[in-house]
Amino acid sequence: MTPRNNRTRSIGQRIRSMTETFGGIAACAAAAEAGKRPSRAALKAAGIEPSAFDDVKLG
């Protein structure tokens, strides 16, 4: 691969990572507003350790 292809792939990976992170954050916010616990996948995507959320009191 040429350096340009590596850079393009890196930018694509960064955009995908940011999209997954913001999606996780949105899912966590929606669940918290509804008084529910977010899914483990959403918590991980948002950068939150799922076990750390166990102490959060909802409602």
MOPAC internal coordinates of N, CA, C and O (Angstrom, degrees):
PM7 1SCF
backbone

  N    0.0000 0     0.00 0     0.00 0    0    0    0
  C    1.4553 1     0.00 0     0.00 0    1    0    0
  C    1.5154 1   110.23 1     0.00 0    2    1    0
  O    1.2310 1   122.17 1   -30.93 1    3    2    1
  N    1.2814 1   113.45 1   149.07 1    3    2    1
  C    1.4559 1   117.89 1   176.54 1    5    3    2
  C    1.5236 1   109.24 1   -85.04 1    6    5    3
  O    1.2310 1   120.33 1   -19.81 1    7    6    5
  N    1.3205 1   116.98 1   160.19 1    7    6    5
  C    1.4744 1   119.15 1   179.26 1    9    7    6
  C    1.5274 1   112.68 1   -56.07 1   10    9    7
  O    1.2310 1   120.10 1   147.12 1   11   10    9
  N    1.3232 1   117.42 1   -32.88 1   11   10    9
  C    1.4639 1   119.93 1   179.91 1   13   11   10
  C    1.5304 1   110.56 1   -64.71 1   14   13   11
  O    1.2310 1   119.75 1   138.38 1   15   14   13
  N    1.3265 1   118.09 1   -41.62 1   15   14   13
  C    1.4582 1   120.84 1   179.11 1   17   15   14
  C    1.5273 1   110.68 1   -64.36 1   18   17   15
  O    1.2310 1   120.11 1   139.99 1   19   18   17
  N    1.3175 1   117.39 1   -40.01 1   19   18   17
  C    1.4629 1   120.15 1   177.56 1   21   19   18
  C    1.5183 1   110.90 1   -62.68 1   22   21   19
  O    1.2310 1   120.41 1   138.26 1   23   22   21
  N    1.3123 1   116.82 1   -41.74 1   23   22   21
  C    1.4560 1   120.65 1  -179.95 1   25   23   22
  C    1.5262 1   110.13 1   -66.79 1   26   25   23
  O    1.2310 1   119.96 1   138.82 1   27   26   25
  N    1.3181 1   117.68 1   -41.18 1   27   26   25
  C    1.4616 1   121.59 1   179.02 1   29   27   26
  C    1.5120 1   110.16 1   -63.21 1   30   29   27
  O    1.2310 1   120.44 1   136.23 1   31   30   29
  N    1.3187 1   116.77 1   -43.77 1   31   30   29
  C    1.4609 1   120.23 1   179.03 1   33   31   30
  C    1.5243 1   109.88 1   -63.38 1   34   33   31
  O    1.2310 1   120.26 1   139.45 1   35   34   33
  N    1.2994 1   117.12 1   -40.55 1   35   34   33
  C    1.4570 1   120.98 1   179.93 1   37   35   34
  C    1.5280 1   110.81 1   -63.48 1   38   37   35
  O    1.2310 1   120.37 1   138.87 1   39   38   37
  N    1.3136 1   116.90 1   -41.13 1   39   38   37
  C    1.4627 1   120.20 1   178.80 1   41   39   38
  C    1.5217 1   109.55 1   -65.73 1   42   41   39
  O    1.2310 1   119.98 1   138.55 1   43   42   41
  N    1.3131 1   117.64 1   -41.45 1   43   42   41
  C    1.4585 1   121.18 1   177.77 1   45   43   42
  C    1.5163 1   111.99 1   -62.01 1   46   45   43
  O    1.2310 1   120.54 1   139.13 1   47   46   45
  N    1.3192 1   116.58 1   -40.87 1   47   46   45
  C    1.4589 1   120.46 1   178.23 1   49   47   46
  C    1.5234 1   110.89 1   -66.00 1   50   49   47
  O    1.2310 1   120.52 1   141.27 1   51   50   49
  N    1.3187 1   116.60 1   -38.73 1   51   50   49
  C    1.4651 1   120.37 1   179.12 1   53   51   50
  C    1.5251 1   111.15 1   -65.38 1   54   53   51
  O    1.2310 1   120.61 1   137.56 1   55   54   53
  N    1.3153 1   116.45 1   -42.44 1   55   54   53
  C    1.4652 1   120.14 1   179.17 1   57   55   54
  C    1.5241 1   109.94 1   -64.75 1   58   57   55
  O    1.2310 1   120.05 1   137.14 1   59   58   57
  N    1.3171 1   117.51 1   -42.86 1   59   58   57
  C    1.4677 1   121.41 1   178.66 1   61   59   58
  C    1.5237 1   110.35 1   -62.36 1   62   61   59
  O    1.2310 1   120.37 1   137.54 1   63   62   61
  N    1.3171 1   116.89 1   -42.46 1   63   62   61
  C    1.4585 1   121.36 1   179.54 1   65   63   62
  C    1.5283 1   110.98 1   -63.30 1   66   65   63
  O    1.2310 1   120.39 1   136.06 1   67   66   65
  N    1.3224 1   116.85 1   -43.94 1   67   66   65
  C    1.4644 1   120.38 1   178.95 1   69   67   66
  C    1.5273 1   110.46 1   -64.31 1   70   69   67
  O    1.2310 1   120.35 1   139.79 1   71   70   69
  N    1.3287 1   116.93 1   -40.21 1   71   70   69
  C    1.4605 1   120.94 1   179.13 1   73   71   70
  C    1.5270 1   110.66 1   -63.06 1   74   73   71
  O    1.2310 1   120.23 1   136.41 1   75   74   73
  N    1.3287 1   117.16 1   -43.59 1   75   74   73
  C    1.4640 1   120.91 1   178.27 1   77   75   74
  C    1.5333 1   110.73 1   -64.12 1   78   77   75
  O    1.2310 1   120.43 1   139.61 1   79   78   77
  N    1.3239 1   116.78 1   -40.39 1   79   78   77
  C    1.4630 1   120.77 1  -179.93 1   81   79   78
  C    1.5281 1   110.67 1   -63.95 1   82   81   79
  O    1.2310 1   120.42 1   131.04 1   83   82   81
  N    1.3326 1   116.81 1   -48.96 1   83   82   81
  C    1.4704 1   119.71 1  -179.73 1   85   83   82
  C    1.5240 1   111.37 1   -66.03 1   86   85   83
  O    1.2310 1   120.06 1   146.18 1   87   86   85
  N    1.3287 1   117.49 1   -33.82 1   87   86   85
  C    1.4615 1   120.43 1   175.74 1   89   87   86
  C    1.5205 1   110.97 1   -63.92 1   90   89   87
  O    1.2310 1   120.65 1   138.44 1   91   90   89
  N    1.3258 1   116.36 1   -41.56 1   91   90   89
  C    1.4611 1   120.85 1   177.11 1   93   91   90
  C    1.5096 1   112.26 1   -64.39 1   94   93   91
  O    1.2310 1   121.01 1   139.17 1   95   94   93
  N    1.3179 1   115.68 1   -40.83 1   95   94   93
  C    1.4642 1   120.41 1   178.55 1   97   95   94
  C    1.5281 1   109.92 1   -63.73 1   98   97   95
  O    1.2310 1   120.13 1   136.52 1   99   98   97
  N    1.3271 1   117.35 1   -43.48 1   99   98   97
  C    1.4630 1   121.02 1   179.88 1  101   99   98
  C    1.5248 1   110.76 1   -64.28 1  102  101   99
  O    1.2310 1   120.30 1   138.81 1  103  102  101
  N    1.3317 1   117.03 1   -41.19 1  103  102  101
  C    1.4658 1   120.72 1   179.14 1  105  103  102
  C    1.5259 1   110.91 1   -65.26 1  106  105  103
  O    1.2310 1   120.43 1   139.75 1  107  106  105
  N    1.3189 1   116.78 1   -40.25 1  107  106  105
  C    1.4644 1   120.66 1   178.08 1  109  107  106
  C    1.5246 1   111.01 1   -64.97 1  110  109  107
  O    1.2310 1   120.57 1   137.37 1  111  110  109
  N    1.3181 1   116.51 1   -42.63 1  111  110  109
  C    1.4625 1   120.43 1   179.97 1  113  111  110
  C    1.5211 1   110.85 1   -64.45 1  114  113  111
  O    1.2310 1   120.35 1   137.05 1  115  114  113
  N    1.3256 1   116.93 1   -42.95 1  115  114  113
  C    1.4668 1   120.49 1  -179.90 1  117  115  114
  C    1.5259 1   110.72 1   -63.66 1  118  117  115
  O    1.2310 1   120.48 1   137.59 1  119  118  117
  N    1.3223 1   116.68 1   -42.41 1  119  118  117
  C    1.4663 1   120.14 1   179.89 1  121  119  118
  C    1.5270 1   110.52 1   -65.93 1  122  121  119
  O    1.2310 1   120.33 1   137.31 1  123  122  121
  N    1.3190 1   116.97 1   -42.69 1  123  122  121
  C    1.4653 1   120.11 1  -179.39 1  125  123  122
  C    1.5291 1   110.87 1   -64.83 1  126  125  123
  O    1.2310 1   120.27 1   140.14 1  127  126  125
  N    1.3279 1   117.08 1   -39.86 1  127  126  125
  C    1.4602 1   119.92 1   178.30 1  129  127  126
  C    1.5237 1   111.50 1   -64.65 1  130  129  127
  O    1.2310 1   120.70 1   148.38 1  131  130  129
  N    1.3401 1   116.27 1   -31.62 1  131  130  129
  C    1.4647 1   120.68 1   179.40 1  133  131  130
  C    1.5246 1   111.59 1   -83.81 1  134  133  131
  O    1.2310 1   120.30 1   178.12 1  135  134  133
  N    1.3303 1   117.03 1    -1.88 1  135  134  133
  C    1.4573 1   121.20 1   179.79 1  137  135  134
  C    1.5140 1   113.13 1    77.63 1  138  137  135
  O    1.2310 1   120.67 1  -156.58 1  139  138  137
  N    1.3236 1   116.32 1    23.42 1  139  138  137
  C    1.4660 1   121.28 1  -179.01 1  141  139  138
  C    1.5167 1   110.04 1  -116.26 1  142  141  139
  O    1.2310 1   121.37 1   -16.97 1  143  142  141
  N    1.3170 1   114.97 1   163.03 1  143  142  141
  C    1.4569 1   120.96 1   177.64 1  145  143  142
  C    1.5297 1   108.65 1   -84.53 1  146  145  143
  O    1.2310 1   119.44 1   -49.39 1  147  146  145
  N    1.3261 1   118.68 1   130.61 1  147  146  145
  C    1.4700 1   120.89 1   177.25 1  149  147  146
  C    1.5284 1   110.81 1   -64.96 1  150  149  147
  O    1.2310 1   120.84 1   -22.40 1  151  150  149
  N    1.3077 1   115.99 1   157.60 1  151  150  149
  C    1.4569 1   120.09 1   177.97 1  153  151  150
  C    1.5231 1   110.15 1   -68.12 1  154  153  151
  O    1.2310 1   120.99 1   -22.43 1  155  154  153
  N    1.3266 1   115.72 1   157.57 1  155  154  153
  C    1.4621 1   120.20 1   178.31 1  157  155  154
  C    1.5256 1   110.50 1   -60.66 1  158  157  155
  O    1.2310 1   120.46 1   141.37 1  159  158  157
  N    1.3239 1   116.73 1   -38.63 1  159  158  157
  C    1.4692 1   120.69 1  -179.57 1  161  159  158
  C    1.5240 1   111.04 1   -63.86 1  162  161  159
  O    1.2310 1   120.24 1   138.08 1  163  162  161
  N    1.3359 1   117.16 1   -41.92 1  163  162  161
  C    1.4648 1   120.55 1   179.42 1  165  163  162
  C    1.5227 1   110.62 1   -65.84 1  166  165  163
  O    1.2310 1   120.74 1   138.72 1  167  166  165
  N    1.3209 1   116.19 1   -41.28 1  167  166  165
  C    1.4645 1   119.72 1   178.72 1  169  167  166
  C    1.5241 1   110.91 1   -63.07 1  170  169  167
  O    1.2310 1   120.30 1   135.54 1  171  170  169
  N    1.3258 1   117.03 1   -44.46 1  171  170  169
  C    1.4677 1   120.12 1   179.43 1  173  171  170
  C    1.5187 1   110.83 1   -64.36 1  174  173  171
  O    1.2310 1   120.07 1   138.99 1  175  174  173
  N    1.3383 1   117.47 1   -41.01 1  175  174  173
  C    1.4668 1   120.93 1   179.67 1  177  175  174
  C    1.5285 1   110.65 1   -63.41 1  178  177  175
  O    1.2310 1   120.52 1   147.20 1  179  178  177
  N    1.3335 1   116.61 1   -32.80 1  179  178  177
  C    1.4644 1   121.01 1   179.60 1  181  179  178
  C    1.5303 1   112.06 1   -81.95 1  182  181  179
  O    1.2310 1   120.52 1   174.80 1  183  182  181
  N    1.3264 1   116.61 1    -5.20 1  183  182  181
  C    1.4596 1   120.00 1   179.03 1  185  183  182
  C    1.5129 1   113.17 1    86.04 1  186  185  183
  O    1.2310 1   120.48 1  -159.68 1  187  186  185
  N    1.3274 1   116.69 1    20.32 1  187  186  185
  C    1.4676 1   121.74 1  -179.91 1  189  187  186
  C    1.5190 1   108.55 1  -108.07 1  190  189  187
  O    1.2310 1   120.55 1   -50.54 1  191  190  189
  N    1.2976 1   116.56 1   129.46 1  191  190  189
  C    1.4641 1   120.44 1   177.00 1  193  191  190
  C    1.5289 1   108.08 1   -68.60 1  194  193  191
  O    1.2310 1   119.80 1   -57.41 1  195  194  193
  N    1.3337 1   117.98 1   122.59 1  195  194  193
  C    1.4710 1   120.55 1  -176.87 1  197  195  194
  C    1.5262 1   113.89 1   -54.78 1  198  197  195
  O    1.2310 1   119.95 1   143.74 1  199  198  197
  N    1.3091 1   117.69 1   -36.26 1  199  198  197
  C    1.4811 1   119.71 1  -179.64 1  201  199  198
  C    1.5272 1   111.02 1   -69.30 1  202  201  199
  O    1.2310 1   119.51 1   155.53 1  203  202  201
  N    1.3154 1   118.53 1   -24.47 1  203  202  201
  C    1.4569 1   121.41 1   179.19 1  205  203  202
  C    1.5191 1   111.60 1   -72.57 1  206  205  203
  O    1.2310 1   120.34 1   159.63 1  207  206  205
  N    1.3300 1   116.96 1   -20.37 1  207  206  205
  C    1.4550 1   120.94 1  -178.99 1  209  207  206
  C    1.5225 1   112.00 1   -81.96 1  210  209  207
  O    1.2310 1   119.98 1   169.15 1  211  210  209
  N    1.3306 1   117.64 1   -10.85 1  211  210  209
  C    1.4520 1   120.94 1  -178.15 1  213  211  210
  C    1.5233 1   113.22 1   -61.00 1  214  213  211
  O    1.2310 1   119.93 1   150.26 1  215  214  213
  N    1.3200 1   117.74 1   -29.74 1  215  214  213
  C    1.4649 1   121.92 1  -177.54 1  217  215  214
  C    1.5248 1   113.96 1   -85.04 1  218  217  215
  O    1.2310 1   120.42 1   175.42 1  219  218  217
  N    1.3327 1   116.81 1    -4.58 1  219  218  217
  C    1.4586 1   120.61 1  -179.09 1  221  219  218
  C    1.5244 1   108.99 1   -78.25 1  222  221  219
  O    1.2310 1   121.25 1   -50.40 1  223  222  221
  N    1.3197 1   115.21 1   129.60 1  223  222  221
  C    1.4732 1   120.57 1   179.20 1  225  223  222
  C    1.5161 1   108.68 1   -95.78 1  226  225  223
  O    1.2310 1   120.38 1   -56.13 1  227  226  225
  N    1.3060 1   116.87 1   123.87 1  227  226  225
  C    1.4553 1   121.86 1  -179.68 1  229  227  226
  C    1.5230 1   110.03 1  -104.09 1  230  229  227
  O    1.2310 1   121.17 1   -31.87 1  231  230  229
  N    1.3064 1   115.37 1   148.13 1  231  230  229
  C    1.4544 1   119.72 1   174.08 1  233  231  230
  C    1.4224 1   111.99 1    97.09 1  234  233  231
  O    1.2310 1   120.10 1   180.00 1  235  234  233

